[in-house]
Amino acid sequence: MTALRQRMIEDLQLRGLSTMTQTCYVRAVRQLAEHYGKPPDQISEEEVRQYFLYLRMVKQVAPNSLGVALAGIKFFYEHTLKRGWPALELVRPSRARKLPVVLSIAEVHQILGCIREPRYRVCLSTIYACGLRLGEGVHLQVRDIDSKQMVVHVRQGKGAKDRYAPLPQRILAMLRQFWSTHQHPKWLFPHPTTDGALPCTTDKPMCVTGVQCCFKAALRASGVQKEASVHTLRHSYATHLLEAGMDLRVIQAYLGHSSPQTTAIYTHLTRATDERAAETVNRLLGDLAW
């Protein structure tokens, strides 16, 4: 690792950004350096400007990807190199306003039922049942499970915030049964080892890429015709709670959203809400002459 990259990582750590955000920001700067074939501190402001034109006009990267690239590169030049470049202020990724894909309860069961590998089945079931992000689910620790209060302690989620989410009894039973197969003192989902010795002594959790690939394979096998991802389970969790009549503010706390407006998007995704709205409008139009 170069001294410059180490300095950027230290700056990101000082800012308190999550490990995943650090990885994304460092990758953005590395891709910029690879594009020009030279160290990033030797790249000029005009070259950075041309690079973002290339991303937008030639590669036509998605708005979210462009936003991550901008955030990482801007952090590097403004904070690590102390260069305030006006060109970076011109880049403004357009924000897509798409509604997320949501699975029905039956579709969730259908997909999870196609997963045969226990570690993936238990992890993805926990992600859905507790409304977790992928990284939050993979990084769950033994100490995060409170069987007395029946909650999961999500530590340092997005925005470096802690929160609690209800722990279903069935998920607790699944976690206990799966933990007995590896008995790792820290991780609920440790990286698998080849020797199979107990307790498992690996020093890291299992890879998020494996979980993503497993979900995609299960989605194909299930026959569900939706563009779903692991994060879709979180969207589905929130929508199903809302359809069951749970207060939006409570769901906001479970998901760890800072703004109620973020959670309010799920009101557009519930069939129950649409049905109640249709019933109300029908009553209002009941005596209307045609």
C-alpha distance (Angstrom), angle and dihedral (degrees) to the residues before:
residue distance angle dihedral
M1 . . .
T2 3.81 . .
A3 3.79 121.1 .
L4 3.81 89.4 -117.9
R5 3.80 93.4 55.2
Q6 3.80 90.4 46.2
R7 3.80 89.6 51.9
M8 3.81 91.3 51.8
I9 3.82 91.6 49.3
E10 3.80 90.2 50.4
D11 3.81 90.0 50.0
L12 3.81 89.8 51.0
Q13 3.79 90.1 49.7
L14 3.80 91.1 50.1
R15 3.81 88.9 52.9
G16 3.83 87.6 54.1
L17 3.81 96.2 -122.2
S18 3.79 118.7 161.6
T19 3.79 122.7 -99.7
M20 3.80 90.9 -110.4
T21 3.82 91.7 51.8
Q22 3.80 90.1 48.6
T23 3.80 90.2 53.0
C24 3.82 92.5 49.4
Y25 3.82 93.5 48.1
V26 3.81 94.0 47.7
R27 3.82 90.0 47.6
A28 3.82 90.4 52.8
V29 3.80 91.8 54.8
R30 3.81 91.9 44.3
Q31 3.82 90.9 52.8
L32 3.81 89.9 50.8
A33 3.82 90.4 51.6
E34 3.82 91.6 47.3
H35 3.81 90.7 50.2
Y36 3.82 90.9 59.5
G37 3.80 97.5 29.6
K38 3.79 95.6 -127.7
P39 3.83 140.1 87.7
P40 3.82 113.6 -72.6
D41 3.80 93.4 -121.4
Q42 3.83 88.1 62.9
I43 3.81 93.9 54.3
S44 3.79 116.2 103.5
E45 3.78 128.7 -133.6
E46 3.80 90.7 -109.9
E47 3.79 90.7 52.8
V48 3.80 90.2 52.2
R49 3.79 89.0 49.8
Q50 3.81 91.1 51.4
Y51 3.79 90.6 47.0
F52 3.80 92.2 58.7
L53 3.80 90.2 47.0
Y54 3.80 86.7 53.3
L55 3.81 92.1 50.3
R56 3.79 93.0 48.1
M57 3.81 102.9 37.1
V58 3.82 104.8 27.8
K59 3.78 107.3 26.6
Q60 3.82 91.6 28.1
V61 3.78 91.6 -152.3
A62 3.80 118.9 -165.8
P63 3.82 116.8 -90.6
N64 3.79 92.1 -111.7
S65 3.81 92.3 51.6
L66 3.79 90.8 48.0
G67 3.79 89.5 50.1
V68 3.81 92.4 53.0
A69 3.81 91.3 48.0
L70 3.79 90.7 50.0
A71 3.80 93.8 47.5
G72 3.81 93.6 48.9
I73 3.80 96.7 44.4
K74 3.79 92.7 42.8
F75 3.79 91.1 51.2
F76 3.79 91.3 50.3
Y77 3.80 96.1 50.9
E78 3.80 98.0 37.7
H79 3.79 100.4 40.8
T80 3.80 108.5 20.8
L81 3.82 98.3 35.7
K82 3.83 96.4 24.7
R83 3.81 92.8 -132.3
G84 3.79 116.5 143.4
W85 3.79 103.4 -159.6
P86 3.84 118.5 -173.2
A87 3.81 90.5 -153.5
L88 3.79 89.9 70.1
E89 3.80 90.0 57.5
L90 3.80 90.3 60.5
V91 3.79 94.9 61.3
R92 3.80 110.2 93.8
P93 3.81 116.9 167.2
S94 3.79 111.8 -145.2
R95 3.78 109.5 -118.3
A96 3.77 115.6 -128.4
R97 3.80 114.3 -137.7
K98 3.78 98.9 -155.9
L99 3.77 123.5 149.7
P100 3.81 112.1 -120.6
V101 3.78 121.7 -111.3
V102 3.81 112.9 -102.0
L103 3.80 128.5 -162.6
S104 3.77 123.8 -146.6
I105 3.80 118.3 -120.8
A106 3.80 89.3 -105.2
E107 3.81 91.3 51.8
V108 3.81 91.7 50.1
H109 3.81 90.2 52.7
Q110 3.80 90.0 45.5
I111 3.80 93.2 53.9
L112 3.81 96.7 42.1
G113 3.80 89.0 47.6
C114 3.80 89.8 62.4
I115 3.82 93.1 60.0
R116 3.79 113.0 97.8
E117 3.81 102.0 172.0
P118 3.85 105.4 91.1
R119 3.81 97.3 -145.2
Y120 3.79 91.9 53.8
R121 3.79 94.9 41.4
V122 3.82 93.3 50.8
C123 3.82 93.7 42.7
L124 3.81 94.7 49.4
S125 3.81 91.8 43.1
T126 3.82 89.0 53.2
I127 3.81 91.7 47.5
Y128 3.80 90.3 54.5
A129 3.82 97.9 40.0
C130 3.83 93.4 49.1
G131 3.82 100.0 34.0
L132 3.80 94.1 -118.6
R133 3.76 132.0 164.8
L134 3.79 115.4 -120.0
G135 3.79 94.8 -104.7
E136 3.79 91.6 46.5
G137 3.78 91.5 53.5
V138 3.79 96.4 46.9
H139 3.82 92.2 47.1
L140 3.81 96.6 50.6
Q141 3.78 112.6 134.0
V142 3.79 131.7 -153.5
R143 3.81 90.3 -111.1
D144 3.82 90.5 57.0
I145 3.81 92.9 70.1
D146 3.80 112.8 87.0
S147 3.80 105.5 -171.7
K148 3.81 92.5 177.5
Q149 3.79 95.8 57.0
M150 3.83 91.2 27.8
V151 3.79 94.3 -130.9
V152 3.78 137.2 123.8
H153 3.79 116.3 -130.7
V154 3.81 107.4 -140.5
R155 3.79 106.2 -159.4
Q156 3.78 124.6 -155.5
G157 3.78 96.9 -10.7
K158 3.78 123.1 170.5
G159 3.78 109.0 -29.7
A160 3.83 89.7 21.0
K161 3.81 89.7 -82.0
D162 3.79 127.9 148.3
R163 3.80 121.3 -143.5
Y164 3.80 142.6 163.4
A165 3.80 126.8 -122.6
P166 3.82 127.5 -171.6
L167 3.80 114.4 -96.5
P168 3.82 113.6 -141.6
Q169 3.80 115.1 -137.9
R170 3.80 91.8 -124.5
I171 3.80 91.6 54.6
L172 3.80 90.9 49.4
A173 3.80 89.3 54.1
M174 3.83 91.2 48.5
L175 3.80 92.0 49.0
R176 3.79 92.6 49.1
Q177 3.78 92.8 49.1
F178 3.81 92.9 47.3
W179 3.83 93.4 45.4
S180 3.81 89.5 55.3
T181 3.81 88.6 63.3
H182 3.82 93.7 60.8
Q183 3.86 106.3 12.6
H184 3.78 93.5 -157.6
P185 3.83 110.0 179.3
K186 3.82 93.2 -138.3
W187 3.81 117.0 15.4
L188 3.79 125.6 62.4
F189 3.80 89.2 -161.1
P190 3.81 106.2 30.5
H191 3.77 123.6 -177.8
P192 3.81 106.1 -91.2
T193 3.79 119.5 -105.9
T194 3.79 128.2 -150.6
D195 3.81 99.4 -133.0
G196 3.82 96.2 59.3
A197 3.80 91.8 -145.6
L198 3.82 119.2 158.6
P199 2.90 127.1 -93.5
C200 3.80 98.2 32.9
T201 3.81 109.5 -127.4
T202 3.80 104.1 -168.9
D203 3.80 113.2 136.7
K204 3.81 98.3 -139.8
P205 3.80 140.4 50.6
M206 3.78 123.1 -108.0
C207 3.79 119.1 -77.4
V208 3.80 119.9 -88.1
T209 3.80 90.0 -142.2
G210 3.79 90.8 64.1
V211 3.80 90.9 52.7
Q212 3.80 91.1 49.9
C213 3.80 93.0 49.1
C214 3.79 91.4 47.7
F215 3.81 91.6 51.8
K216 3.80 92.1 49.6
A217 3.79 91.0 50.1
A218 3.81 91.2 48.7
L219 3.81 90.4 48.1
R220 3.81 90.8 54.8
A221 3.80 92.5 45.5
S222 3.81 92.2 48.8
G223 3.79 94.4 58.2
V224 3.82 91.9 -131.6
Q225 3.80 105.7 151.0
K226 3.79 100.7 -148.2
E227 3.81 133.4 110.3
A228 3.79 92.2 -116.6
S229 3.80 132.1 160.8
V230 3.79 135.7 -179.5
H231 3.83 88.4 -85.7
T232 3.80 88.3 58.2
L233 3.81 87.2 71.8
R234 3.82 88.9 62.7
H235 3.81 91.9 49.3
S236 3.79 89.6 48.3
Y237 3.82 92.0 49.6
A238 3.81 91.6 55.2
T239 3.79 93.2 45.1
H240 3.80 93.1 49.0
L241 3.82 91.2 50.3
L242 3.80 90.2 50.5
E243 3.79 91.7 48.7
A244 3.80 88.4 52.0
G245 3.80 89.5 58.7
M246 3.81 101.0 -101.9
D247 3.80 116.5 155.3
L248 3.80 114.8 -100.0
R249 3.81 92.4 -130.5
V250 3.79 90.9 56.5
I251 3.80 91.3 50.1
Q252 3.80 88.5 49.3
A253 3.82 89.9 56.8
Y254 3.81 92.6 47.4
L255 3.81 91.6 51.2
G256 3.80 94.4 43.2
H257 3.80 95.0 -125.6
S258 3.80 115.4 165.3
S259 3.79 94.0 -152.7
P260 3.82 128.3 44.8
Q261 3.81 87.1 -142.3
T262 3.81 89.0 69.0
T263 3.79 91.5 54.5
A264 3.79 92.9 42.1
I265 3.81 90.2 72.4
Y266 3.81 87.9 79.6
T267 3.79 90.4 67.2
H268 3.81 85.4 72.1
L269 3.79 91.8 55.0
T270 3.79 104.0 52.0
R271 3.77 120.9 100.1
A272 3.80 89.8 -157.8
T273 3.81 90.6 59.5
D274 3.80 91.5 48.9
E275 3.79 91.5 48.5
R276 3.82 93.0 49.7
A277 3.81 90.4 48.2
A278 3.81 91.0 50.8
E279 3.82 91.6 48.7
T280 3.81 90.8 50.3
V281 3.79 93.5 49.5
N282 3.79 90.7 46.6
R283 3.82 89.9 54.6
L284 3.80 90.8 48.7
L285 3.80 90.7 51.9
G286 3.77 94.8 41.3
D287 3.82 96.5 105.9
L288 3.75 96.5 33.0
A289 3.81 112.3 124.8
W290 3.78 117.2 -133.5
